[in-house]
Amino acid sequence: MGGVSSSAPGRRRVATLALAALLLLAIGAFVGRATAPDEGGDPPPAADRAAPDREVRPPTLAVGLVTTDAGALTPPATPVPDFSAAQAVTDRIAARFVRVDVRWDLLQPDAATPLDPARVIGDGCGRESAKPCSGPISLARTLGALKAAQVAHPGHYRPLISFWGMPTWAGAPGTGCDAAKARDGARPLAPGKEPAYRAAVARVWEAVRAAGIDGADWTPWNEPNAPYFLDPQRASCAVDAAPRSPAEFGRLVVAMDGELHRLRAAAPAGSAARDDRLVVGELAAWAAPAPRSVPSDEFLRALPDDVLCRADVVSLHGYFEARPRSGRGEPVAAGLAELDRRRCLDDRPAWITETAVGSPRAGGKRDTSASTLRAECRLMDRQLDHWYHEPRVTAAFQYAVREDPAFPTGLLDEGLTRTFPVAGVWAAWGGARDPAAPAPALPADCREPSDDGAASAPPG
């Protein structure tokens, strides 16, 4: 869901389209690479990078955040008017990773002008300009706030750069289910436009280094198995029609991998930039196949080894709801099982790069009663503990800091006047805690007032 929330007028229009698309689907979404060689050129074939059998690792889980809000990311030592509560929450969590969305269509609306990291793409407000606002948002400002957070918390706040939003000039109509209905920003990359995409990746790479950030991770496209990010999804509007989106996504994976290989090889010997990683996936956890969506396991099966096995990390999305009970269980289990079938991924970790509790459905209304908020706490804590012990998963990212009323799963309300108790769970799992340290205790605010907190949360 990562790109749905934004304060920019253009992004709000995209969010409205995304909301409509979700409602039309009528389906719920609960859903290192070794140092680069000194020479340039394309990376070695995937077959040459196959790994030996994966060893069972000790429990570990790092936490991340999904936000491009420079106001919330700015350390409290630099006050941002009306953002003190958001700054405090973000600072307590001190995330190891922060996913930063790169809206290619907003940053490079004209093919003749290179991608501009300083271009203003938002007002720092909530949806429909809801206050408070942190001021004009650009990719450069967000990266600058991340660098300041890194200084305040060394070893934390590593960016995961996530592209989405196809520029009109770079996209082309695809073929398949309802192809004519695809919006410009979700159309596939036009044939022959790979160099333009690679150039955009290079410009963002330069912006990351210009901000003073040494290392970053990169993902080619957000939720490529969802029609509001990549459309069409299938060859026809039959539920069992062949998926089309994996092949289009695969072109982006190969292009980004090739560009990162070139950039890493050009970086100085010993530079942290040589350890930048390729993260493949960002897959939404659809409950079942549909004409305009492809579940994560089906999508992964359709990716050939020469695409999927380029990944240093594979990423999935999965959300939870405390009330009512969803009855769907672990939303990423099918995707994780598919990863386990791919031998070339035996040593590759999985990250859950979007997760949260609340009302994780487009247009849903969050229950903010005290009992439900406490149940959300316990549910999120239990899920993080589950992933902590899961042999493949090594990181989980909260979406997002500020509540988006169109997808209400934030840590604070939209007005930034109320911090939900679940923020304490993320702070307990994050902060100065080592990811491999024992699981933290459940925060007191999450416990039922009638007992010591032993009551279990409803199943996710």
N, C-alpha and C positions, 0 to 999 in steps of 0.2 A: 504493500500500500504506500510505500515510502514517499512517492511524489505527490500525494493528494493534498497535503497541507502546505500552504504558502501564503504569504502576504502580498505578493506581487499581483497586480491586476491581471496580467497574462496568465499567471499560475492559477488565479482564482477561476478564470474561465476554463482552464484545463481541469481543475478540480470538479467544476460543475459537470463537465462532460464525463469525467471519470465516475462521478456519483451516478449519473444516468446510466452509464454502461453497466455498473454493478447491479443496479436495480433491475435492468433488463435481463441480466444473466440469471437472476432469481436463484443464486447459489451462494452459500456463505463461504467466506474465506476466513476460517479460524486458522481460521486455518489451523624448510624454506628452500624456496628455490635456491639452488646453489649459486654462489657468486657468478655473475655473468662473465663470460670469457672476454678477453681483451679485444677481440676482433668484432666487427659489426656483422650485419647480415641477419638472416632469419634464424630463429632458434632451431635446435636439433629436432628431428622427428620425435613424435610422442613415444614411439616404440623404444627409442633410446633412453627415455626418461622413466621407464617402468621401474617400480620400486619392489624391494623384497617384501616378504610377508610382514604385515604390521604387528608390532609388539603391543601388548596391552600396557597402556600407560597408567600411572597413578592418577587419582582424581584431580582435575584442575578445571577452573572456569574463570575467564576474564570477563569483565563487563564492558559494554560499549553503549553509546547513545547515538540516536539518529536525530540530527538537527543541523540546520544551516543558520540558526539564529545567533548572530554575533553578540546580541545583548545578553543572552543566557550563557554563552560560552565565555564571556569576559570575566576574568577573576574578580572577586569582590573587592580587592584592593583598588580597583578602578570602578567606582560606582557608575551604574547606568540608571538614570532616573526611572523609577517605577519598576525596575527589574531586579531589585535586591533579593526578593524571594527566589526567583529563578536562578540568579547567580549563586545564591547560597546552596540550593539543591544540587546544581551542577558541580559546584566545588566540593561538596561532601561526597558525591559519587566518584569524582576524579576518575572518569572512565579511562580505561586503557586504550580504547578506540572511539573515534567519532566518525560516523558515516556522513559525508558531505555530498549532497546531490549537486551534480553539474548539469544545468539545463542548457544543453547545446543550442537549442533553438532560440533561447533568450540571449545567450552570450555571443552568438554569431548568427544574427538574423539575415545577414547578407553574405553571399558567397565571396564577394570581392573584398571583404574586410575580414582580417583574421579574428579569431576568437579573442574577446577582450575581457580579461578577468576583472577589470575595474568597472565594467558596465553595471549600472544599477539595475537589479532585477527584482527588488522588493522594497517595501517600506518599513519592515520590521514590526508590523502590526499583526494582529490575528486575522481570521477570515473576515472578509468584507471590511477591512481597515479597522477592526475592533481594537480599541486601546487596551493597554498602553502600547506604544510603538518605540522601538529602539533606534529608529533612524534608518536612512537608506542602506540597503543590504546589497553587497556585491560579493563575488567569490573572493576577491582580494581581501575585503574586510573580514570575512569569515575565517580565512586562513590566518590573518593577522591575530584574530582573537584566539585561534587555536595555538598559535605560537606563544602568546602570552600565558595561556593555560599550561602549556608545556614547561615554561619557565617556572611557574608556580608549583607544578607537580612533575618533576623530571621522571621520564620513563612512561608518562601517561599521554593521552590525547593524540595518539597516532591516527592520522586521517585515512579513511577508506573512501576513495574517490569513486562516486557512482554516477555514470552518465545516464541521461534519458532526455527525451524531447527531440525528435527528429526535425531539423530545420526543413522548411518547405522546399528549399532549393536542393537539399541533399536526399530527400525521400522520393519514392516512386510508388504508385499504386501496386499492391500485390495482387495475387490471384487466390481465390478461395472463398470461404464463407463470408458473405456480406462485405466483400472487399470494397465495394463502392461506398460503404458507410464509414470506412476508416478515416479518422481525422488526420490532418497533416502530421501532427507530432508523433503519431503512432505508426506511420507508414514505414515499410522496410527501407533500408539503405538502398539507394538507386544503384544499378549496375555501374561499376567503374568509379564509385565515389569513395572507395576505401582510402585513397590518399588524402582526401579531405578530412575523413574521420581520424586518420593517423596524425594529421597536422593539428587537429583540435586536441588530441591527447598530448601532443608535444607542448602545446601552448599552456595547458594546465600543469604539466610537469614543470615547466619553467616558472609558473606562478607559485607552485608549492615551494620550490627552492628559493624564489625571491622573497618569500615570507620567512625564510630561515628555518624551514622544516626539513629535517634531514631524510626521514624515511616516510614512505606512504605505501598504501595498498590500493589496488585498482580493480574495478569491476566494469565490464563493458556496457551493461544495460540493466536497468531496473525492471524486475518482474516481466521478463520476456514471454512468460506463459499467460499473460493477461492482455486483453484486447485494448485497454486504454494506454498501454505502453508499446505494444507491438501487435499489428493487425494486418491481415487475417491470421487466425490461429490454426485453422484446419482447411483441408482441400475443398471440403463442402460442408454444409450445415448439418451433417449427420454426426451424432455423438461419437461414433466409431470411425469417422473419416480420418485419413492420415494427417498427422500434425504437420503444418507448414512452418510454424514459428521456430522450431529448433534449427532448421537449416539457415534461416535468416539471422538468427542469433549467432550461429556458428561463424558466419562471415565477420561479425564484429569481434568475436573472441580471437580469431586468427589475426585480424588487423591489429587489435590492441596488443596482443602478445608479441607480434613482430615489432611494433613500435617500442614497446617497453624493452625488448631485447636490444634494440639499437641504442636507446637512451642509456640503459644500464652500462652497455659496453663503452659508451663515450664518457661516462662519469669517471672521475679520478680514481685510481687504485686505492682501495681502502675506504672509499666513500660509502656512507650508509645508504646512498641511493642505489648502490649495487644490490641491495637486499630487498628492494621493492618487490612486492608479490602480486601475482595475478589471482583474483578471486572470481570464480565462475559460478553463476547461478542466480542469486537474488530471486529465487522462485517463490511465488505465492503458493500457499497451501490450500488449493481447491479441494472441496470435499469429494467431488466426483467429476468424471469427464463431462464436458458440455460442448455444444457446437462452437462456442467462442472462448473456450478456455481449455488448458491442458494441465492436468495434475502434475505435480513435480516428478513423481516416479516415471510417468509416461514420457515426460519431456526429457528427463535424463537418459532414458533408454534410447531415445531418438538421436542423441548426440553421439557421433562416432568417436572412437578413441582419439583420433587425431585432433579433436576439438576438446573433449572433456578432460583428457589426460594432460593437457597443458596447464591445468589448474594447480596452483600451490595450495589453494583453499577452495572448498565448495561451500556456497552459502544458500540457506533456506530461510523462509519466513513462516512464522506460526504464532497465532494469537489464542487468547483464553478469555473465558467469561465466567464469572463467579455465579451470577444469577441472570437468567435461568441456567440450569446445567445444560451444557451442550450435548453431552453424551457421545462426543466424537473422539475422546481420548487424545493421545499424543498426535499433534497435527503434522509433525515432520517425520514420523516413524517410517512411512512409505519411502520418502526420499532418502533417508539414512540407509534403509535396507537396500535400495538400488545402488548406493555408493559402495556398499559392502560386496556387491556382485562384480564390481569393476576392479580387477586385480591391479591395474596401473595406479589406482588411487589408494593402495593399501597404507601408505604412510601419510596421506593427506588429511588434515583436520577438516571438520565442518564447523562453520559459524552460523548461528541463528541471528541474522543481521536485521531482522525486525521481529520483535515480540512485545507483548504487553497484555495487561488485563484491562477490562472496561467494557465497552460495547463495540467490539471490533467488527462492525458491519456498517457499510455506507448508510448514513442517515439514521443510525441507531441512537438511542437515548440512554445515557449512562445513569445507572441507579447510584445515587450518592448518599444513600442512607448509611448510618454508621455501621450497621451490621454487615451490609454488602461490602463496604470499603474494607472492613476487617477481613471478610472472606476473600476479597481480592488479594490482600496482603498474603494470606496463608497460601492461597493458590499459586501466586507468583513465586513465593519462597520455596514451595514444594517442587515447582517445576524447575527452578534454577538448581535445586539440589539434585533433581533427576538428571539434568544435563551435566552437572558436575561429575556424576558417576558414570555418564555415558562414555564409552571408550573413544568415540569419534569426536564429540563436540568439545571445543575448547574456548568458545566465546559466545556471549549472548548480548544483543543490543536492544535497549529500550527505545520504543517509538511512541511518543516523542517526549520532550520536556514540557512544552505548552500544549494544552488541550486544543484539538481541532474539533469543533462541534460536528463536523461532517464525518469524523472518524474518531470518536472520543475515547482515547486510551492514554492521555497525557499524565504527567506527574503533578502538574498544577492546572488549575482551571484557566480558561482563556484570559480572564482578567488578571491573572497572576496574583490573586488575593488569597487563594486557598491552596495549600499543599496537601495532596492526598497521602494517606498513610503508606501506600505502597512505595513511595519515594524512600522511606526508611529501609525497605528491603534491598533496594538497589544500592543504597549507601552502605549497608552492612556487607553486601557481597563485593562492593567496590572499595573506594577510599584507599587507604594505605595497605589493605589486606593483600597478601600475596595470593595470586590465583590458585596456587597449589596448597594453600593453608587449609586447615579443617573448615568445614562449612560453618558459617556464623549462626549465632542464636537468632531466633525469631524476635524482631523488635517488639517491645512492649505494646506499642499502639496497634499491633496486629492481633493481639490476643483477645479472646472473648472476656468480657468483664467478670463473668461468673466463675472462671477457672484460671488455671495457670498457662493457658494457651495450648493445651494438649489437643483440643478439639480439632479434628481434621477439616481441611477445606473441601468443598465439593469437588468432584472429579472434573477435569478440564476437557 
